[in-house]
Amino acid sequence: MRILIVEDEPNLGKQLKSTLEGAGYAVDLSVDGEDGHYMGFTENYDAVILDLGLPEIDGLTVLDRWRKEGRKFPVLVLTARDSWSDKVAGLDAGADDYLAKPFQTEELIARLRALIRRASGNASSELTVGDVRLDTRSGRVTLDGQPVKLTAQEYKLLSYLMHHKGKVVSRTELIEHIYDQDFDRDSNTIEVFVTRIRKKLGQDVISTIRGLGYSLEEPVS
């Protein structure tokens, strides 16, 4: 999953980026409202962490612009403001959740996981397709109850497909959502990772839809 952080405190921004990358996310970081708005408008993200007290353009204005521009990704507002009126203003502008500073990173990650699950129509933290299970809390993948070891990139690809079970996902969409902005998007590594996942979880777990992309479907009984 690809995340945008818009945070002007350098240390906090870098800490959040490092923590989320360690949790398996692809992360882009912006340090002001103007740049953050541009990135959210031009790139595809699965969720955004947005500070309100930003230079150039404040966070509420950025959020309001995104929603008016049709950007529907979930937004977690992260701010030092903790009054009820600020919370209401953030939610009215289109925020999906609100977390006041200081905060525990474990809570932020849990809230982020929940936002991403709900945005893709998944209520449970455990995603399943046939005998394959993926626990978004622990990052654990099992096949018929037995643990399966995946690399970080294999996990990211499988997780994205499982969040979008039943849908055809193009190679371009996968690249946009599992790699950060600096990744070489001409790479053919998606096909390599799909092949590796099939070897570990079974040849039928990921279907290739010729000319369109990949899909995970529940097996026909």
N, C-alpha and C positions, 0 to 999 in steps of 0.2 A: 504494500500500500504506500502511496506517495503523499507526503504531508508538506504543507507550507507553514513555516513559522514566521510571523511578522512581529518582531520584538526589537526595540531599540536599545535595550540594555545589553551591551556586548557579552558580558560574562554569562548572563542568564541565557541569551540566545545560543551561544556556543554549547553551554551545558545541556540545554534541551535538545539541540541537534545531535550531540554525541549520545545522549541517553536514548533517544528515539531510534537512532541508527543501531544502537546496541540491542534494541528490542525488535529489530528486523524491518524497520521502516526505511523507505527512501525519503530523504529530507532536503528541502530547499529552505534557505534562510534569507529573510529580507529585514533591513534595519530601519526602514521608514515607510510612511503610509503611501507615498507616491509610487515607489518601486513595488511595494507589496500589492497595491491595487493592480498594477500592470501585470505582475506575475500571476495573480489570481484570475485576471481577465484573459490572459493569453495561454496559460498552461492548464492541464487537467490534473486536479488533485482529488484525493479521496476524503480529505478533511483539512481544515485550516485552524491553526492556533493563532489568535489575533489579540494583540495588546491594544488597549484603547488610547493610552497616552503616547501617541506617536508623533514624531516631527513630520513636517511637510503637510500631511493630511491626517487628521485624527482617525482613530479606529472606527468610530461610529459612522463617519462619512464614508470610509472605505467599504464597510459592510453594506451600508445602504446602497452604494453605487453597484456593488456586485449583484445584489438582489434585483435591482432595477435592470441590470444588464442580463439577467436570466441565469446567473451562476448559482447553482443549487447545492454545491458541496456543503456538508455540515461544518459549522463554525463554532469553535470553543473560544469564548472570550476570556482572555487572561489579563487581569488588571489589578492595580493596587487600590482601585476604588471599590468600596464595599458597602455603600449605602443602597437601600432598597430602590431608590429612584434611578441609580445608575444601572442596576440590574434590569429594571423595567425598560429603560431606554435601550439597553443592549438587546434584550429579547424582542422588543418592538422593531428594532432595526433589522432583525432577521437572524439573530444568534440562536443556536440550538442548545447551548449550555453555557454555564458561567462559573468561573473558578477565580477566587480572589487570592492575591499574593499576601503573605507567603503561603506556599502549598507544598504538599508532599508529591514527589514525582510519581509515586505508585498510584495515587488517586488520579493524577492527570492522565496517565497511560490507560487506566481503567475506564475513565470517562471517554477517552478517545476511541478505545475499542468499541464501547457501547454505541457511540455516534456512527461509526463506520458500519457496524452490524445493522443498526436500524435503517441507515440510508440504503443498504442493499437488501432490506427486507428480511433480515435474519434476527430473530429474537434471542436465540440461545448463543452462549459463548462457545459451544461445541458445534462445529459444522460437520455434516456427514454426507457422503455420497457412496451408496452401497456399503461395502465393508471398510471404507476409508473414513477415518475420523480425524479431525484437526481441532485441537483445543487452542483457541486464540489467547487464553490466559497464560498457558504454560509453553506454547509453541510446540507441543508434542503431537506427533502424527503417528497413528496406528493403522495397521491393516489386519482386519479380523482379530483385533485385540492385541496384536503384537507390535511393539514399537518399531518404527522405521526411521532411520537416520537420513535426513536430507541436508544438503548444503544450504547456506543462507539464501542464495538466489533461487534454488529449487523450491524452498519453502515459500518465498515471496510469490513465485509464479503460481504454485498450487493454491496458496491462500487466496489470491485474487480470483482464480477460476472458481474456487469453492464459494466465495462470497457472491459470485454471479452464476451460480448453478442454474443450468437450463438455458443460458443465454450464449450466443455465439460471440466470442471475444476475438477481435482481430489482433494480429501480430503488433500492429502499430499501437493499439490501445494497451497491450501488455507492456510494451516498451515505455510508454508514457506514464504508466502507473507503478512500475516496479523499479524504475531507475530515477535518479535525481537528474537535475538539469544538465549536469556536466557529462553525462554518459554519451558515448558514441552511438547514436541511434541508427547507424547503418550496420551495426553488428548483427551477425546471424546466430547469436547465442541463444535466442528464444528456442529455436529448433533443437539445439543441443540439450537445453534443460528439459524440454518436453520428452526427448528420447531417454534421458536419464531417469526422469520420474516414472516413465512407463516401465523401465527395467525394474524399478524398486516396488512399484505398486500394481503392475499389471498392464499389459498392452492396451486393454480396453478402457482404462480409467480416463484417458483424455482422447476425445474424438477429434480428428482433423476434418474440418468442413472445407472442402476444396475451394480455393479462391476467396474464402471468407475469414477463416481463422480456426479457433479451437473452442471446444465446449466440453463441459462435464455434465453428464446426464445420469439420472438414476437408472440402474440396469433393469431391463425388462424381465420380470419373473416368469 
